[in-house]
Amino acid sequence: MNKFSANNEELMCLICKWEPILASLDNEVISNRRNLQNRTIKQIVGHMIDSASNNTHRIIHLQYQPDPLIFPDYANNGNNDRWIAIQNYQTENWNTLVQLWKYSNFHIVHVIENVDNSKLNNQWISALMENVSLHDMISDYLKHIKLHLNEIAELMKEK
């Protein structure tokens, strides 16, 4: 049994729960309401897609590259906002974003299910010069997704 089975099961439940919720949101809600970082729901979903992509790459690299790994850190020093801007998630087709979010997360669950447990202590060095183990990165991914889904839930409540 994979060490992250409960983690993956919870992530899959969140994806299945949230996909129809996200898909049903109207354009005003996804395009105009903003969180504390001044991101719209479209941009938050885009950011979660970037997170799935970057974490997938890190998980893979941490299993075969020398330890500790120096790998580009998209999430710090304002880079995640650059990613959002460069990809212009604000003008992306909403259905495309929702489906990309869904399937990016299905894929990261698959990747996590296949992690070599002997590599879980391998570390990468973040842009903040912090060492992060593969184990902690996988555990923190679910927390990150929940944080952003909670932001979206709050934005959905606004009138």
N, C-alpha and C positions, 0 to 999 in steps of 0.2 A: 504494500500500500504506500502511495506517495505521501511524503511528509506534509504536503500542502493540500491534501484532499479536502479538508474542511474549508480552507481558504478558497480553493477553486470552486467548490460547490456554492459557497456564498457569492462569489463573483458571478457565476453562471446565473444564479437566482436574481441577482441585481440586474443583469443584462436582460434577462427575459421579462422581468417586471417593468423595467424602464424603457425598453424599446417602444412599446405601444404608447406609453405616456409621452415620450419625446416626439414620436411621429404625429401625435394628435395636436400638438401645440400650434397655435396660429402664428402668422408672420409677425404681428405686433409684439407678441410675447417673446419670441425668439430673437427678434432684431432690435428691440428698443430697451428692454429692461436690462439694467447693468448691476453687476456685483460691486464689491468694495474695490476691486482691481480695475474697475471700469470696463469689464468684459460683458458682452452680451451672452445669451445662452448659446447662440451659434458659435461664438468664440470659445466658450467654456468646453463645448463638445469637441471643437477642433483641438483644443489644448489636450483633452483626454485622448484623442487619437494620436497626437504627437507623443504623449506619455506612453501609450501602448507600444508604439513603434520604437521609441528610444529604449524602453525597458526590455523589449524583446531582443534588440541588438546587444544590450549590455549582458543580459542573461546568457546569450550564446557566447559572446566574447569571453566572459568570465569562466567559461568551461574549457577553454583551450589556449588562451593567451597567458603570458607570464603574469604572475601574481606579485605585487599589486598591479592592477591594470590602470593605465592612464587612457581614458576614453572621453571624448568630448561630452561636456555636461550642458545640455540644452536648457536645463531648468533654473540655473542661477545666473546672476549678473545681468538680468534683463533679457536673456536669450529666449526664454519661452515667449515673451511678448514679440520679439523679432520673428519667431517662427509663425505666430498667429498673423502678424502683419504681412509677412512675405507671402504666405499662402492665401491671404485674403479670405479667411473663413466667413467673413460677414456677407460675402456675395456668393458663397457656395450654395448649390442646391441643397435644401434642408434634408430631403429624403436620402440623398447621397451621403451627407454627413452622418445621419443616424445609422444607415446601413454600414458605413465604414467603421463607425464607433463599435457597433455590434460585432462585426466580423473581426476587427482588430483585437477585440477582447476575447472572442472565441479562440483566436489563434494564440494569444498569450497564455490562456489557460492550457492549451495543448502543449506549448513550449514548457510551461512550469511542470506539467505532468511528466515530462521527459527529462527533467533536470537530473544530472548525475549528483547524487547526494554527497559523494566524496568531495565535491567542489564547493559546497555551501559556505565554507569559510574563506574562499577566495574573495579578494577585495578589489574595489576600484577606488580611485582617488577623485573625489568631486572637485569642482571648481573652487569650492570653499576649503579645499585641502583637508577634507574629512575622509577617513577610510570607511567605506560602506561594504559590508559583506554581502555576498549573493543571497544568503538567507534573509538578511534584514531588508534588502531591496525587494525581494519577493513579498515579504510580509507587509512592507510599507505600501506596496502598490495598491492593495485592497483599501487601505486607509485613505490613500490619495483619491481613489475613485469615489469612495463614500463622501469625502469632503466636498467634492465638486457636485455630486448628485444632491447633497443637502443644500448647496448654494442654489442649484437650479430649482429645487422644491421651494425655497424661500422666494425666489424671483417669480415663480408661478403664482404665489399667494398675493403678490402685490396687485393693487388696483390702479 
